[in-house]
């Protein structure tokens, strides 16, 4: 008879493999020329500016309320902590091993949106989340989606604030002399989340309103989607109007909220598909005929920190907090999410960062291939998923099943 652990491991691997296959479909379509690079860019913009904000409103707005808003605090704090720790470890790896400076960004920013959301749906379809779902698998998936989206909002804000400062002079073409940078208030087509970077003459200082403009640029469509979600969720009358059944005062739930959910549901699969299309371009030779590969030490450092280190830290830490303290909410789904959110491949936003700050062509290809290699080994995360499930189940047994 197959053990429960084996069933969980097989289910987790199948869920991870389905995500990898989805990525590969995008790569194949791009390789065959069915979808053009300009179309990929347009779809990526559409995902970030339309589908993701709709998902924020439909999911976070529904699941957050005055009564449970404090339950999101662990996700918020953990997102900040693991981002800063990852950045520090990336800087140490670059210093000790002499790695290119883009390694810091690859270590700091992991995929916090499309990948974990699609993984969660895939895992739910295999049934491995049932032991911690409290008898409501669909509700568990919705709660997990909310937690991942909150983490995504923190990560995207950190990307905007920290990202442009993590690249050193080694990332730029040697023929180009480094120049101070300022942020333009004009929208950039190359960036979904980040402002356009332009050189400033040393003779001229930035305008007095520079700081204010930079703050305003934080308010992307994704940020506005999160703001509207919080307003709706934390205002009882609005929450009832948008998400209660029609007979209980939910006058907008059956048409406005449902339409937002339909649009938001497009984001997860389409964004992962586009990840594959972007990755396929990394295996094309650049204009000089070179085919640059990233340093092996950089790949090892990224894998060691993003997959190994955070697995070894988050599993015992979350178990201790869940089983031995009352710090975390009594919901095993948030325990599971806390274990998983620091783990995984670098975010595709790195490609956007390179465009924004003007990294040389060789550097772009090395980073693109790094992303390709990291996403190819994504199924290894199934091992962590099984460990996270077992940790949550053991914590449940210790605390009692009444927590769900």
Secondary structure, 3 states (H helix, E strand, C coil): CCCHHHHHHHHHHHHHHHHHHHHHHHHHHHHCCCCCHHHHHHHHHHHHHHHHHHHHHHHHHHHCCCCCHHHHHHHHHHHHHHHHHHHHHHHHHHHHHCCCCHHHHHHHCECCCHHHHHHHHHHHHHCCCHHHCCCCHHHHHHHHHHHHHHHHHHHHHHHHHHHHHCCCHHHCCCCCCCCCEEECCCCCCCCCCCCCEEECCCCCCCCCCHHHHHHHCCCCHHHHHHHHHHHHHHCHHHHHHHHCCHHHCCCCHHHHHHHHHHHHHHHHHHHHHHHHHHHHHHHCCCCCCCCCCCCHHHHHHHHHHHHHHHHHHHHHHHHHHHHHCCCCCCCHHHHHHHHHCCCCCECCHHHHHHHHHCCCHHHHHHHHHHHHHHHHCHHHHHHHHHHHHHHHHHHHHHHCHHHC
